Amino acid sequence: MTTEVVSPKNRPKKKTTMVSHAKSSLGKSATDKQGEAVVEELRKAKKLVIDEKGAVTYRI
């Protein structure tokens, strides 16, 4: 698997976009559930915060 670096200007700003991005990074056979799991792991690792409106704030 390759690691894609997302510059600060083009990082997903909403949770739904972040899930889609994670899912596409996992490959064609990835599911929405797997994309959600990646986002949840990033949240648990305190790499990002998602507010009540779904806005993503990065802590990288």
C-alpha distance matrix in Angstrom:
0.0 3.8 6.6 9.5 12.9 15.6 19.0 21.9 23.6 21.1 19.7 20.5 24.0 24.5 22.9 22.7 20.8 18.4 17.8 17.3 14.8 12.8 13.2 12.2 8.9 8.3 9.4 13.0 13.9 13.4 16.8 18.7 19.1 15.4 15.3 18.5 17.2 14.5 17.4 19.7 17.6 17.5 21.3 22.0 20.4 22.8 20.2 21.8 25.1 26.0 29.7 32.0 31.6 27.8 27.4 24.4 25.2 22.5 23.3 20.8
3.8 0.0 3.8 6.4 9.7 12.7 15.9 19.0 20.7 18.4 17.4 18.8 22.4 23.4 22.3 22.3 19.9 17.6 17.8 17.1 14.0 12.7 13.8 12.2 8.7 9.7 10.8 14.4 16.1 15.3 18.6 20.0 20.8 17.2 16.3 19.4 18.5 15.3 17.6 20.3 18.3 17.4 21.1 22.3 20.4 22.2 19.2 20.8 24.2 25.3 29.0 31.5 30.9 27.1 26.3 23.2 23.6 20.8 21.6 18.8
6.6 3.8 0.0 3.8 6.5 9.5 12.7 15.6 17.7 15.7 14.4 16.1 19.5 20.8 19.9 20.5 18.0 15.4 16.2 16.0 12.5 11.3 13.4 12.2 8.5 10.3 12.3 15.9 17.6 16.1 18.9 19.6 20.3 16.9 15.4 18.1 17.3 13.7 15.4 18.2 16.2 14.7 18.3 19.8 17.6 19.0 15.8 17.5 21.0 22.3 26.0 28.8 28.2 24.5 23.4 20.1 20.2 17.3 18.0 15.1
9.5 6.4 3.8 0.0 3.8 6.3 9.6 12.7 14.3 12.2 11.3 13.3 16.9 18.5 18.3 18.7 15.8 13.6 15.0 14.4 10.7 10.5 12.9 11.2 8.1 11.0 12.7 15.9 18.2 16.6 19.1 19.4 20.6 17.5 15.3 18.0 18.0 14.3 15.2 18.5 17.1 15.1 18.4 20.5 18.5 19.2 15.7 16.7 20.1 21.1 24.6 27.3 26.4 22.8 21.3 18.2 18.5 15.8 17.1 14.4
12.9 9.7 6.5 3.8 0.0 3.8 6.3 9.4 11.5 10.2 9.5 12.3 15.5 17.8 18.0 19.0 16.0 13.7 16.0 15.8 12.0 12.3 15.2 13.9 11.1 14.2 16.1 19.2 21.5 19.5 21.7 21.4 22.5 19.7 17.1 19.3 19.3 15.6 15.7 18.9 17.5 14.8 17.8 20.0 17.8 17.9 14.1 15.1 18.6 20.0 23.2 26.3 25.4 22.0 20.0 16.7 16.4 13.4 14.7 11.8
15.6 12.7 9.5 6.3 3.8 0.0 3.8 6.5 8.1 6.5 5.9 9.0 12.0 14.6 15.4 16.5 13.2 11.4 14.2 14.0 10.3 11.5 14.7 13.4 11.4 14.9 16.8 19.5 21.8 19.6 21.3 20.4 21.9 19.5 16.5 18.3 19.0 15.4 14.7 18.1 17.5 14.5 16.8 19.7 17.9 17.3 13.6 13.6 16.6 17.7 20.6 23.6 22.4 19.1 16.9 13.9 13.8 11.4 13.5 11.3
19.0 15.9 12.7 9.6 6.3 3.8 0.0 3.8 5.5 5.7 6.3 10.1 12.3 15.5 17.1 18.4 15.2 13.8 17.0 16.8 13.4 15.0 18.1 16.9 15.2 18.7 20.5 23.0 25.5 23.3 24.7 23.6 25.1 23.0 19.8 21.2 22.1 18.6 17.4 20.6 20.1 16.7 18.6 21.6 19.6 18.4 14.7 14.6 17.3 18.6 21.1 24.3 22.9 20.0 17.2 14.5 13.6 11.4 13.4 11.3
21.9 19.0 15.6 12.7 9.4 6.5 3.8 0.0 3.8 5.7 5.6 9.2 10.2 13.8 15.7 17.6 14.7 13.4 17.0 17.4 14.4 16.0 19.3 18.6 17.3 20.6 22.7 25.1 27.3 24.8 25.7 24.0 25.4 23.7 20.3 21.1 22.2 18.9 17.0 19.9 19.8 16.2 17.4 20.5 18.8 16.9 13.5 12.8 15.0 16.3 18.4 21.7 20.3 17.8 14.6 12.0 10.7 9.0 11.2 10.0
23.6 20.7 17.7 14.3 11.5 8.1 5.5 3.8 0.0 3.8 6.0 9.0 9.8 13.5 16.1 17.4 14.3 13.9 17.6 17.3 14.7 17.1 20.0 18.9 18.2 21.8 23.3 25.3 27.8 25.5 26.3 24.6 26.4 25.0 21.4 22.3 23.9 20.9 18.9 22.0 22.4 18.9 19.9 23.3 21.9 20.0 16.7 15.4 17.1 17.6 19.3 22.2 20.2 18.0 14.8 13.0 12.5 11.7 14.4 13.7
21.1 18.4 15.7 12.2 10.2 6.5 5.7 5.7 3.8 0.0 3.8 6.4 8.4 11.7 13.9 14.7 11.2 11.1 14.6 13.9 11.2 13.9 16.6 15.3 14.9 18.5 19.9 21.6 24.3 22.0 22.9 21.3 23.4 22.0 18.3 19.6 21.5 18.5 16.7 20.1 20.7 17.5 18.8 22.3 21.3 19.8 16.4 15.0 16.8 16.8 18.9 21.5 19.4 16.7 14.1 12.3 12.7 12.0 15.2 14.3
19.7 17.4 14.4 11.3 9.5 5.9 6.3 5.6 6.0 3.8 0.0 3.8 6.2 9.2 10.9 12.3 9.2 8.1 11.8 11.9 9.3 11.3 14.4 13.9 13.3 16.6 18.5 20.5 22.7 20.0 20.6 18.8 20.5 19.1 15.5 16.4 18.1 15.1 13.1 16.4 17.0 13.8 15.0 18.5 17.6 16.2 12.9 11.3 13.2 13.4 15.9 18.7 17.0 14.0 11.5 9.1 9.7 8.8 12.2 11.7
20.5 18.8 16.1 13.3 12.3 9.0 10.1 9.2 9.0 6.4 3.8 0.0 3.8 5.8 7.5 8.6 5.6 5.2 9.0 9.2 7.6 10.0 12.6 12.7 13.0 15.9 17.7 19.2 21.1 18.3 18.3 16.0 17.9 17.1 13.3 13.9 16.2 13.8 11.4 14.7 16.1 13.3 14.0 17.7 17.6 16.3 13.4 11.1 12.2 11.4 13.7 16.0 14.0 10.9 9.0 7.3 9.4 9.7 13.4 13.7
24.0 22.4 19.5 16.9 15.5 12.0 12.3 10.2 9.8 8.4 6.2 3.8 0.0 3.8 6.9 8.8 7.0 7.3 10.8 11.6 10.9 13.0 15.5 16.1 16.5 19.2 21.1 22.5 24.1 21.1 20.6 17.8 19.4 19.2 15.4 15.1 17.6 15.8 12.7 15.4 17.2 14.4 14.1 17.9 18.2 16.2 13.8 10.8 10.8 9.5 11.0 13.2 11.0 8.4 5.8 5.2 7.5 9.2 13.1 14.3
24.5 23.4 20.8 18.5 17.8 14.6 15.5 13.8 13.5 11.7 9.2 5.8 3.8 0.0 3.8 5.5 5.4 6.2 8.8 10.1 10.6 12.3 14.3 15.5 16.5 18.6 20.5 21.4 22.6 19.5 18.3 15.2 16.8 17.1 13.5 12.7 15.6 14.5 11.2 13.6 16.2 14.1 13.3 17.0 18.1 16.3 14.6 11.3 10.6 8.1 9.4 10.8 8.5 5.4 4.6 5.4 9.0 11.2 14.8 16.4
22.9 22.3 19.9 18.3 18.0 15.4 17.1 15.7 16.1 13.9 10.9 7.5 6.9 3.8 0.0 3.8 5.4 4.9 6.1 8.6 9.7 10.4 12.1 14.1 15.1 16.5 18.7 19.7 20.4 17.0 15.5 12.2 13.3 13.8 10.5 9.1 12.0 11.4 8.1 10.2 13.1 11.7 10.8 14.3 15.9 14.7 13.4 10.2 9.6 6.9 9.1 10.2 8.9 5.1 6.2 6.1 9.8 11.5 14.7 16.4
22.7 22.3 20.5 18.7 19.0 16.5 18.4 17.6 17.4 14.7 12.3 8.6 8.8 5.5 3.8 0.0 3.8 5.4 5.2 6.3 8.7 10.0 10.6 12.4 14.3 15.6 17.1 17.5 18.2 15.1 13.4 10.0 12.0 13.0 9.7 9.0 12.6 12.3 9.8 12.2 15.1 14.2 13.9 17.2 18.8 18.1 16.6 13.8 13.4 10.6 12.3 12.7 10.8 7.6 9.2 9.6 13.4 14.9 18.1 19.4
20.8 19.9 18.0 15.8 16.0 13.2 15.2 14.7 14.3 11.2 9.2 5.6 7.0 5.4 5.4 3.8 0.0 3.8 5.4 5.0 6.1 8.6 9.7 10.5 12.2 14.3 15.7 16.3 17.8 15.0 14.2 11.5 13.9 13.9 10.2 10.7 13.9 12.7 10.5 13.7 15.9 14.3 14.7 18.3 19.1 18.4 16.2 13.6 14.0 12.0 14.1 15.2 13.0 9.7 9.8 9.5 12.8 13.8 17.3 18.0
18.4 17.6 15.4 13.6 13.7 11.4 13.8 13.4 13.9 11.1 8.1 5.2 7.3 6.2 4.9 5.4 3.8 0.0 3.8 5.4 5.0 6.1 8.5 9.9 10.5 12.4 14.6 16.0 17.2 14.0 13.5 11.1 12.7 12.0 8.2 8.7 11.2 9.4 7.1 10.6 12.4 10.6 11.4 14.9 15.5 15.0 12.7 10.5 11.6 10.2 13.2 14.9 13.6 9.9 9.7 8.1 11.0 11.2 14.3 14.9
17.8 17.8 16.2 15.0 16.0 14.2 17.0 17.0 17.6 14.6 11.8 9.0 10.8 8.8 6.1 5.2 5.4 3.8 0.0 3.8 5.4 5.1 6.0 8.6 9.8 10.7 12.8 13.8 14.3 10.9 9.9 7.3 9.0 8.7 4.9 5.6 8.6 7.7 6.3 9.4 11.6 11.0 11.9 14.8 16.0 16.2 14.4 12.6 13.4 11.8 14.7 15.8 14.8 11.1 12.2 10.9 14.0 14.2 17.0 17.5
17.3 17.1 16.0 14.4 15.8 14.0 16.8 17.4 17.3 13.9 11.9 9.2 11.6 10.1 8.6 6.3 5.0 5.4 3.8 0.0 3.8 5.5 5.0 6.1 8.5 9.9 11.0 11.4 12.7 10.0 9.6 7.6 10.5 10.1 6.7 8.7 11.6 10.5 9.8 13.1 14.9 14.2 15.5 18.5 19.3 19.5 17.3 15.6 16.7 14.9 17.6 18.6 17.0 13.5 14.2 13.3 16.4 16.5 19.5 19.6
14.8 14.0 12.5 10.7 12.0 10.3 13.4 14.4 14.7 11.2 9.3 7.6 10.9 10.6 9.7 8.7 6.1 5.0 5.4 3.8 0.0 3.8 5.4 5.2 6.2 8.7 10.2 11.7 13.6 11.0 11.7 10.5 12.8 11.3 7.8 10.3 12.3 10.0 9.6 13.3 14.3 13.0 14.9 17.9 17.9 18.2 15.5 14.2 16.1 15.1 18.2 19.8 18.4 14.7 14.5 12.8 15.2 14.6 17.4 16.9
12.8 12.7 11.3 10.5 12.3 11.5 15.0 16.0 17.1 13.9 11.3 10.0 13.0 12.3 10.4 10.0 8.6 6.1 5.1 5.5 3.8 0.0 3.8 5.5 5.1 6.4 9.1 11.2 12.2 9.1 9.9 9.1 10.5 8.3 5.1 7.9 9.1 6.5 7.2 10.7 11.2 10.5 12.9 15.3 15.4 16.3 13.9 13.3 15.4 14.9 18.3 20.0 19.3 15.4 15.6 13.4 15.6 14.5 16.8 16.2
13.2 13.8 13.4 12.9 15.2 14.7 18.1 19.3 20.0 16.6 14.4 12.6 15.5 14.3 12.1 10.6 9.7 8.5 6.0 5.0 5.4 3.8 0.0 3.8 5.4 5.2 6.8 8.1 8.8 5.7 6.6 6.6 8.7 6.7 4.4 8.1 9.6 8.3 9.5 12.5 13.3 13.5 15.7 17.8 18.3 19.5 17.4 16.7 18.4 17.4 20.5 21.7 20.8 17.1 18.0 16.3 18.9 18.1 20.5 20.0
12.2 12.2 12.2 11.2 13.9 13.4 16.9 18.6 18.9 15.3 13.9 12.7 16.1 15.5 14.1 12.4 10.5 9.9 8.6 6.1 5.2 5.5 3.8 0.0 3.8 5.4 5.3 6.6 9.0 7.3 9.2 9.8 12.3 10.3 8.2 11.8 13.2 11.3 12.5 15.8 16.3 15.9 18.4 20.7 20.7 21.8 19.2 18.5 20.6 19.7 22.8 24.2 22.9 19.2 19.5 17.8 20.2 19.2 21.7 20.7
8.9 8.7 8.5 8.1 11.1 11.4 15.2 17.3 18.2 14.9 13.3 13.0 16.5 16.5 15.1 14.3 12.2 10.5 9.8 8.5 6.2 5.1 5.4 3.8 0.0 3.8 5.5 8.6 10.5 8.6 11.2 11.9 13.6 10.7 8.8 12.4 12.8 10.2 11.8 15.1 14.8 14.1 17.1 19.2 18.6 19.9 17.2 17.2 19.8 19.7 23.1 25.0 24.0 20.2 20.1 17.8 19.5 17.8 19.9 18.4
8.3 9.7 10.3 11.0 14.2 14.9 18.7 20.6 21.8 18.5 16.6 15.9 19.2 18.6 16.5 15.6 14.3 12.4 10.7 9.9 8.7 6.4 5.2 5.4 3.8 0.0 3.8 7.1 7.8 5.8 8.9 10.6 11.6 8.3 7.8 11.5 11.3 9.4 12.0 14.7 14.1 14.5 17.5 19.0 18.7 20.6 18.3 18.6 21.1 20.9 24.4 26.0 25.4 21.6 22.0 19.7 21.6 20.0 21.7 20.4
9.4 10.8 12.3 12.7 16.1 16.8 20.5 22.7 23.3 19.9 18.5 17.7 21.1 20.5 18.7 17.1 15.7 14.6 12.8 11.0 10.2 9.1 6.8 5.3 5.5 3.8 0.0 3.8 5.6 5.6 9.2 11.6 13.3 10.6 10.3 14.1 14.4 12.9 15.3 18.1 17.8 18.2 21.1 22.7 22.5 24.3 21.9 22.0 24.3 23.8 27.1 28.5 27.5 23.8 24.3 22.4 24.5 23.1 25.0 23.6
13.0 14.4 15.9 15.9 19.2 19.5 23.0 25.1 25.3 21.6 20.5 19.2 22.5 21.4 19.7 17.5 16.3 16.0 13.8 11.4 11.7 11.2 8.1 6.6 8.6 7.1 3.8 0.0 3.8 5.6 8.5 11.2 13.4 11.7 11.6 15.2 16.1 15.3 17.4 20.0 20.3 20.9 23.4 25.2 25.4 27.1 24.8 24.5 26.4 25.4 28.5 29.4 28.2 24.7 25.5 24.1 26.6 25.6 27.8 26.7
13.9 16.1 17.6 18.2 21.5 21.8 25.5 27.3 27.8 24.3 22.7 21.1 24.1 22.6 20.4 18.2 17.8 17.2 14.3 12.7 13.6 12.2 8.8 9.0 10.5 7.8 5.6 3.8 0.0 3.8 6.5 10.0 11.5 9.9 11.0 14.3 14.7 14.7 17.2 19.2 19.5 20.8 23.1 24.4 25.0 27.0 25.2 25.0 26.8 25.7 28.7 29.4 28.6 25.1 26.4 25.0 27.6 26.7 28.7 27.8
13.4 15.3 16.1 16.6 19.5 19.6 23.3 24.8 25.5 22.0 20.0 18.3 21.1 19.5 17.0 15.1 15.0 14.0 10.9 10.0 11.0 9.1 5.7 7.3 8.6 5.8 5.6 5.6 3.8 0.0 3.8 6.9 8.2 6.3 7.3 10.5 11.0 11.0 13.4 15.4 15.9 17.2 19.4 20.7 21.5 23.4 21.7 21.4 23.0 22.0 25.1 25.8 25.2 21.7 23.1 21.6 24.1 23.3 25.3 24.7
16.8 18.6 18.9 19.1 21.7 21.3 24.7 25.7 26.3 22.9 20.6 18.3 20.6 18.3 15.5 13.4 14.2 13.5 9.9 9.6 11.7 9.9 6.6 9.2 11.2 8.9 9.2 8.5 6.5 3.8 0.0 3.8 5.2 5.2 6.4 8.7 9.9 11.0 12.8 14.3 15.6 17.1 18.7 20.0 21.4 23.1 21.9 21.1 22.1 20.6 23.3 23.6 23.1 19.8 21.7 20.7 23.6 23.4 25.5 25.4
18.7 20.0 19.6 19.4 21.4 20.4 23.6 24.0 24.6 21.3 18.8 16.0 17.8 15.2 12.2 10.0 11.5 11.1 7.3 7.6 10.5 9.1 6.6 9.8 11.9 10.6 11.6 11.2 10.0 6.9 3.8 0.0 3.8 5.4 5.0 6.1 8.6 10.0 10.7 12.2 14.3 15.5 16.5 18.2 20.0 21.2 20.1 18.7 19.3 17.4 19.9 20.0 19.4 16.2 18.4 17.7 20.9 21.1 23.4 23.8
19.1 20.8 20.3 20.6 22.5 21.9 25.1 25.4 26.4 23.4 20.5 17.9 19.4 16.8 13.3 12.0 13.9 12.7 9.0 10.5 12.8 10.5 8.7 12.3 13.6 11.6 13.3 13.4 11.5 8.2 5.2 3.8 0.0 3.8 5.4 5.1 6.2 8.8 10.0 10.4 12.3 14.4 15.1 16.2 18.3 19.9 19.4 18.3 18.8 17.2 19.8 19.9 20.0 16.9 19.2 18.4 21.2 21.3 23.1 23.7
15.4 17.2 16.9 17.5 19.7 19.5 23.0 23.7 25.0 22.0 19.1 17.1 19.2 17.1 13.8 13.0 13.9 12.0 8.7 10.1 11.3 8.3 6.7 10.3 10.7 8.3 10.6 11.7 9.9 6.3 5.2 5.4 3.8 0.0 3.8 5.4 4.9 6.4 8.8 9.7 10.6 12.6 14.2 15.1 16.5 18.5 17.6 17.2 18.5 17.5 20.6 21.4 21.5 18.1 19.8 18.2 20.6 20.1 21.6 21.6
15.3 16.3 15.4 15.3 17.1 16.5 19.8 20.3 21.4 18.3 15.5 13.3 15.4 13.5 10.5 9.7 10.2 8.2 4.9 6.7 7.8 5.1 4.4 8.2 8.8 7.8 10.3 11.6 11.0 7.3 6.4 5.0 5.4 3.8 0.0 3.8 5.4 5.2 6.4 8.7 10.0 10.9 12.5 14.4 15.6 16.9 15.5 14.6 15.9 14.8 18.0 19.0 18.7 15.1 16.5 14.9 17.5 17.0 19.0 19.2
18.5 19.4 18.1 18.0 19.3 18.3 21.2 21.1 22.3 19.6 16.4 13.9 15.1 12.7 9.1 9.0 10.7 8.7 5.6 8.7 10.3 7.9 8.1 11.8 12.4 11.5 14.1 15.2 14.3 10.5 8.7 6.1 5.1 5.4 3.8 0.0 3.8 5.5 5.2 6.1 8.6 10.0 10.4 12.2 14.2 15.3 14.6 13.3 13.8 12.4 15.3 16.0 16.3 12.9 14.8 13.5 16.2 16.3 18.2 19.0
17.2 18.5 17.3 18.0 19.3 19.0 22.1 22.2 23.9 21.5 18.1 16.2 17.6 15.6 12.0 12.6 13.9 11.2 8.6 11.6 12.3 9.1 9.6 13.2 12.8 11.3 14.4 16.1 14.7 11.0 9.9 8.6 6.2 4.9 5.4 3.8 0.0 3.8 5.5 5.0 6.1 8.7 9.7 10.3 12.2 14.1 13.9 13.5 14.5 13.9 17.1 18.1 19.0 15.6 17.2 15.4 17.4 16.9 18.0 18.5
14.5 15.3 13.7 14.3 15.6 15.4 18.6 18.9 20.9 18.5 15.1 13.8 15.8 14.5 11.4 12.3 12.7 9.4 7.7 10.5 10.0 6.5 8.3 11.3 10.2 9.4 12.9 15.3 14.7 11.0 11.0 10.0 8.8 6.4 5.2 5.5 3.8 0.0 3.8 5.4 5.1 6.3 8.7 9.9 10.6 12.5 11.3 11.4 13.3 13.4 16.9 18.7 19.2 15.6 16.3 13.9 15.5 14.4 15.5 15.5
17.4 17.6 15.4 15.2 15.7 14.7 17.4 17.0 18.9 16.7 13.1 11.4 12.7 11.2 8.1 9.8 10.5 7.1 6.3 9.8 9.6 7.2 9.5 12.5 11.8 12.0 15.3 17.4 17.2 13.4 12.8 10.7 10.0 8.8 6.4 5.2 5.5 3.8 0.0 3.8 5.4 5.1 6.2 8.7 9.8 10.6 9.5 8.5 9.8 9.6 13.2 15.0 15.5 11.9 12.6 10.3 12.1 11.6 13.1 13.9
19.7 20.3 18.2 18.5 18.9 18.1 20.6 19.9 22.0 20.1 16.4 14.7 15.4 13.6 10.2 12.2 13.7 10.6 9.4 13.1 13.3 10.7 12.5 15.8 15.1 14.7 18.1 20.0 19.2 15.4 14.3 12.2 10.4 9.7 8.7 6.1 5.0 5.4 3.8 0.0 3.8 5.4 4.9 6.1 8.5 9.7 10.0 9.2 9.8 9.8 13.0 14.6 15.9 12.8 14.0 12.0 13.5 13.2 14.0 15.2
17.6 18.3 16.2 17.1 17.5 17.5 20.1 19.8 22.4 20.7 17.0 16.1 17.2 16.2 13.1 15.1 15.9 12.4 11.6 14.9 14.3 11.2 13.3 16.3 14.8 14.1 17.8 20.3 19.5 15.9 15.6 14.3 12.3 10.6 10.0 8.6 6.1 5.1 5.4 3.8 0.0 3.8 5.3 5.0 6.1 8.5 8.7 9.5 11.2 12.2 15.7 17.7 19.2 16.0 16.6 13.9 14.6 13.3 13.3 13.8
17.5 17.4 14.7 15.1 14.8 14.5 16.7 16.2 18.9 17.5 13.8 13.3 14.4 14.1 11.7 14.2 14.3 10.6 11.0 14.2 13.0 10.5 13.5 15.9 14.1 14.5 18.2 20.9 20.8 17.2 17.1 15.5 14.4 12.6 10.9 10.0 8.7 6.3 5.1 5.4 3.8 0.0 3.8 5.5 5.0 6.3 5.3 6.1 8.6 10.3 14.0 16.7 17.8 14.5 14.3 11.1 11.3 9.6 9.7 10.2
21.3 21.1 18.3 18.4 17.8 16.8 18.6 17.4 19.9 18.8 15.0 14.0 14.1 13.3 10.8 13.9 14.7 11.4 11.9 15.5 14.9 12.9 15.7 18.4 17.1 17.5 21.1 23.4 23.1 19.4 18.7 16.5 15.1 14.2 12.5 10.4 9.7 8.7 6.2 4.9 5.3 3.8 0.0 3.8 5.4 5.0 5.8 5.1 6.0 7.6 11.0 13.6 15.2 12.4 12.5 9.8 10.0 9.4 9.5 11.3
22.0 22.3 19.8 20.5 20.0 19.7 21.6 20.5 23.3 22.3 18.5 17.7 17.9 17.0 14.3 17.2 18.3 14.9 14.8 18.5 17.9 15.3 17.8 20.7 19.2 19.0 22.7 25.2 24.4 20.7 20.0 18.2 16.2 15.1 14.4 12.2 10.3 9.9 8.7 6.1 5.0 5.5 3.8 0.0 3.8 5.3 7.6 8.3 9.0 10.9 13.8 16.0 18.2 15.7 16.1 13.5 13.4 12.5 11.6 13.1
20.4 20.4 17.6 18.5 17.8 17.9 19.6 18.8 21.9 21.3 17.6 17.6 18.2 18.1 15.9 18.8 19.1 15.5 16.0 19.3 17.9 15.4 18.3 20.7 18.6 18.7 22.5 25.4 25.0 21.5 21.4 20.0 18.3 16.5 15.6 14.2 12.2 10.6 9.8 8.5 6.1 5.0 5.4 3.8 0.0 3.8 5.5 7.9 9.9 12.6 15.7 18.5 20.4 17.7 17.3 14.1 13.2 11.3 9.7 10.4
22.8 22.2 19.0 19.2 17.9 17.3 18.4 16.9 20.0 19.8 16.2 16.3 16.2 16.3 14.7 18.1 18.4 15.0 16.2 19.5 18.2 16.3 19.5 21.8 19.9 20.6 24.3 27.1 27.0 23.4 23.1 21.2 19.9 18.5 16.9 15.3 14.1 12.5 10.6 9.7 8.5 6.3 5.0 5.3 3.8 0.0 3.8 5.4 6.9 10.3 13.0 16.2 18.0 15.7 14.8 11.7 10.2 8.6 6.7 8.6
20.2 19.2 15.8 15.7 14.1 13.6 14.7 13.5 16.7 16.4 12.9 13.4 13.8 14.6 13.4 16.6 16.2 12.7 14.4 17.3 15.5 13.9 17.4 19.2 17.2 18.3 21.9 24.8 25.2 21.7 21.9 20.1 19.4 17.6 15.5 14.6 13.9 11.3 9.5 10.0 8.7 5.3 5.8 7.6 5.5 3.8 0.0 3.8 7.1 10.3 13.5 17.0 18.0 15.3 13.8 10.2 8.7 6.0 4.7 5.6
21.8 20.8 17.5 16.7 15.1 13.6 14.6 12.8 15.4 15.0 11.3 11.1 10.8 11.3 10.2 13.8 13.6 10.5 12.6 15.6 14.2 13.3 16.7 18.5 17.2 18.6 22.0 24.5 25.0 21.4 21.1 18.7 18.3 17.2 14.6 13.3 13.5 11.4 8.5 9.2 9.5 6.1 5.1 8.3 7.9 5.4 3.8 0.0 3.8 6.7 10.0 13.4 14.3 11.6 10.1 6.6 5.5 4.3 5.2 7.5
25.1 24.2 21.0 20.1 18.6 16.6 17.3 15.0 17.1 16.8 13.2 12.2 10.8 10.6 9.6 13.4 14.0 11.6 13.4 16.7 16.1 15.4 18.4 20.6 19.8 21.1 24.3 26.4 26.8 23.0 22.1 19.3 18.8 18.5 15.9 13.8 14.5 13.3 9.8 9.8 11.2 8.6 6.0 9.0 9.9 6.9 7.1 3.8 0.0 3.8 6.5 10.0 11.3 9.3 8.1 5.7 5.1 6.4 7.5 10.7
26.0 25.3 22.3 21.1 20.0 17.7 18.6 16.3 17.6 16.8 13.4 11.4 9.5 8.1 6.9 10.6 12.0 10.2 11.8 14.9 15.1 14.9 17.4 19.7 19.7 20.9 23.8 25.4 25.7 22.0 20.6 17.4 17.2 17.5 14.8 12.4 13.9 13.4 9.6 9.8 12.2 10.3 7.6 10.9 12.6 10.3 10.3 6.7 3.8 0.0 3.8 6.8 7.9 5.6 5.5 4.7 6.4 8.9 10.9 13.9
29.7 29.0 26.0 24.6 23.2 20.6 21.1 18.4 19.3 18.9 15.9 13.7 11.0 9.4 9.1 12.3 14.1 13.2 14.7 17.6 18.2 18.3 20.5 22.8 23.1 24.4 27.1 28.5 28.7 25.1 23.3 19.9 19.8 20.6 18.0 15.3 17.1 16.9 13.2 13.0 15.7 14.0 11.0 13.8 15.7 13.0 13.5 10.0 6.5 3.8 0.0 3.8 5.4 5.3 5.5 6.8 8.2 11.4 13.3 16.6
32.0 31.5 28.8 27.3 26.3 23.6 24.3 21.7 22.2 21.5 18.7 16.0 13.2 10.8 10.2 12.7 15.2 14.9 15.8 18.6 19.8 20.0 21.7 24.2 25.0 26.0 28.5 29.4 29.4 25.8 23.6 20.0 19.9 21.4 19.0 16.0 18.1 18.7 15.0 14.6 17.7 16.7 13.6 16.0 18.5 16.2 17.0 13.4 10.0 6.8 3.8 0.0 3.8 5.5 7.5 9.9 11.8 15.1 17.1 20.4
31.6 30.9 28.2 26.4 25.4 22.4 22.9 20.3 20.2 19.4 17.0 14.0 11.0 8.5 8.9 10.8 13.0 13.6 14.8 17.0 18.4 19.3 20.8 22.9 24.0 25.4 27.5 28.2 28.6 25.2 23.1 19.4 20.0 21.5 18.7 16.3 19.0 19.2 15.5 15.9 19.2 17.8 15.2 18.2 20.4 18.0 18.0 14.3 11.3 7.9 5.4 3.8 0.0 3.8 5.7 9.1 11.7 15.2 17.8 20.8
27.8 27.1 24.5 22.8 22.0 19.1 20.0 17.8 18.0 16.7 14.0 10.9 8.4 5.4 5.1 7.6 9.7 9.9 11.1 13.5 14.7 15.4 17.1 19.2 20.2 21.6 23.8 24.7 25.1 21.7 19.8 16.2 16.9 18.1 15.1 12.9 15.6 15.6 11.9 12.8 16.0 14.5 12.4 15.7 17.7 15.7 15.3 11.6 9.3 5.6 5.3 5.5 3.8 0.0 3.8 6.4 9.7 12.7 15.6 18.2
27.4 26.3 23.4 21.3 20.0 16.9 17.2 14.6 14.8 14.1 11.5 9.0 5.8 4.6 6.2 9.2 9.8 9.7 12.2 14.2 14.5 15.6 18.0 19.5 20.1 22.0 24.3 25.5 26.4 23.1 21.7 18.4 19.2 19.8 16.5 14.8 17.2 16.3 12.6 14.0 16.6 14.3 12.5 16.1 17.3 14.8 13.8 10.1 8.1 5.5 5.5 7.5 5.7 3.8 0.0 3.8 6.7 10.0 13.2 15.7
24.4 23.2 20.1 18.2 16.7 13.9 14.5 12.0 13.0 12.3 9.1 7.3 5.2 5.4 6.1 9.6 9.5 8.1 10.9 13.3 12.8 13.4 16.3 17.8 17.8 19.7 22.4 24.1 25.0 21.6 20.7 17.7 18.4 18.2 14.9 13.5 15.4 13.9 10.3 12.0 13.9 11.1 9.8 13.5 14.1 11.7 10.2 6.6 5.7 4.7 6.8 9.9 9.1 6.4 3.8 0.0 3.8 6.5 9.8 12.1
25.2 23.6 20.2 18.5 16.4 13.8 13.6 10.7 12.5 12.7 9.7 9.4 7.5 9.0 9.8 13.4 12.8 11.0 14.0 16.4 15.2 15.6 18.9 20.2 19.5 21.6 24.5 26.6 27.6 24.1 23.6 20.9 21.2 20.6 17.5 16.2 17.4 15.5 12.1 13.5 14.6 11.3 10.0 13.4 13.2 10.2 8.7 5.5 5.1 6.4 8.2 11.8 11.7 9.7 6.7 3.8 0.0 3.8 6.7 9.4
22.5 20.8 17.3 15.8 13.4 11.4 11.4 9.0 11.7 12.0 8.8 9.7 9.2 11.2 11.5 14.9 13.8 11.2 14.2 16.5 14.6 14.5 18.1 19.2 17.8 20.0 23.1 25.6 26.7 23.3 23.4 21.1 21.3 20.1 17.0 16.3 16.9 14.4 11.6 13.2 13.3 9.6 9.4 12.5 11.3 8.6 6.0 4.3 6.4 8.9 11.4 15.1 15.2 12.7 10.0 6.5 3.8 0.0 3.8 5.7
23.3 21.6 18.0 17.1 14.7 13.5 13.4 11.2 14.4 15.2 12.2 13.4 13.1 14.8 14.7 18.1 17.3 14.3 17.0 19.5 17.4 16.8 20.5 21.7 19.9 21.7 25.0 27.8 28.7 25.3 25.5 23.4 23.1 21.6 19.0 18.2 18.0 15.5 13.1 14.0 13.3 9.7 9.5 11.6 9.7 6.7 4.7 5.2 7.5 10.9 13.3 17.1 17.8 15.6 13.2 9.8 6.7 3.8 0.0 3.8
20.8 18.8 15.1 14.4 11.8 11.3 11.3 10.0 13.7 14.3 11.7 13.7 14.3 16.4 16.4 19.4 18.0 14.9 17.5 19.6 16.9 16.2 20.0 20.7 18.4 20.4 23.6 26.7 27.8 24.7 25.4 23.8 23.7 21.6 19.2 19.0 18.5 15.5 13.9 15.2 13.8 10.2 11.3 13.1 10.4 8.6 5.6 7.5 10.7 13.9 16.6 20.4 20.8 18.2 15.7 12.1 9.4 5.7 3.8 0.0
